[in-house]
Amino acid sequence: MRLSVESSSCQGHNRCTSDFPELFDVDEELKAVVVNEVVPSDLEAAARTAVRNCPERAIHIES
Amino acid sequence: MSLTADEFVEHYDFTNPEFSKLAPGVIFEVYRRLRERASVVACESGFGTQVGSDVQDGQGMWHVLGYEDVYDVLQDAERFSSQCFSVGGLVGSLLALDPPEQNRDKKFITPYFAPGRMRDLADSARLATDDAIDTFIEQGEGDLAAVAWRMPGEILFKELLGFPAEDVEMCLQTMHPELFGGEARSLVFKEGEDIQNFQAELDAYCEEMLKARAEDPSDDENNVFDHLLNTRIGDDAFPFDRIVANATLLISAGLETTSNALTNAFVWLGNHPEQQAQLRENPEMIPTAVEEFVRFSGSVHGLSRLLTQDTEVSGCPMKAGDIVVPNYAAANRDPAEFENPDECIIDRSPNRHLGFGAGYHRCVGSNLARMEMRVALEQVLTRLPDYRLAEDCTPHHNMATTPGYAHVPVVFTQGKRLSAGSST
């Protein structure tokens, strides 16, 4: 599973970085960035929740 | 004359003060019945809405109730402009600008509300909450308003604005006389009327505070306004009137909303002892519960946009110059997005609510609000091991936000003060 954040859509709600710091970090513009593009299998469910919780729909998954 | 849900469904007039006096469950019933007919509803009155938009006679006003449509409106600053406030204390603030200016100004303010900074403020929030609880913990009875209506204001003023915490009460009294037994200020303006509204007074207060600060500036940029007063954009200072407008905005937006949401959470947990116990035993569930309390209680009904071109939303034709209100509270109950939307489910996941908005104008203070709600719930649940509501709580009324509670009287097994000093 590959994880990415579309920076132009990210508005810095930071729900993803607060809920899943193992998957997301905050950049200098206070936008979310992925810690690692490749998601370990034990974090796949967390990644899907993050996608589903983003009010801007800025998080994307590619299996 | 008090109107019923049926009457509001037939003649939806959000600007009628009677609408905000409906009980919360009834307000959401009106939204549900209207949304079942159509995602967009015409508002009967074409006059101004909350926060002082300057609406002309005959102008159309629309409320968007469906989640997907609200999301679309919030993403499109070109069609749905925020420059709909030509008068009042919010002109020039982040709320009233469109990109690219809004993005430019926002960059100076958002770092003060960054999640890391909010974590650093949690200790202050906890201390303020404990001080408030100390005022009644040994009596076995008290009013959780002492937490809900004080802590958020103290933290906002002291830690973020650099304003004296003693001024919080005066600001609340100015904006919300209904909290102190008075009548809520009207937020509806007719063309030609003098705009007497809380923003003029709040704006005057902010201007006075900031003028004094500008004369004696601090290099220690611990708060937003010392930073803005020192900021340059190219060769120019950040415009002073915009600094004042942003102060008015942060106070308008940052006091009542969090406090209201907290009172709603306290009352709901008071009425649901099982879930109260569950959160007490599993405090790691509190952040998820906070998201649900924000979704469920609704907070802000909606904030105006000005349509810049003829368009349509969900098949409803609208004209350039119309006011369009994305109604977050209604969207947060849309069954197309949320299963069992009218149930408060404290472990709801996923929960992609619009309680803090979305798009360019998403709430800058959302992480502050989240931190404050989490800390307040942690301390109240820990120190009041079994609280119940002492009496039925009556919501207070305000047009811009969904109802909250001025008082939350509770009884509980008494405990000990944490600090020896007394709090006022």
Interface residues (C-beta under 8 A of the other chain):
Chain A: Q11 G12 H13 N14 T17 S18 D19 V26 E29 L30 T49 R52 N53 C54 P55 E56
Chain B: Y71 K107 T110 P111 A114 P115 G116 P287 S349 P350 N351 R352 H353 L354 F356 G357 A358 G359 Y360 R362 S366 N367 R370
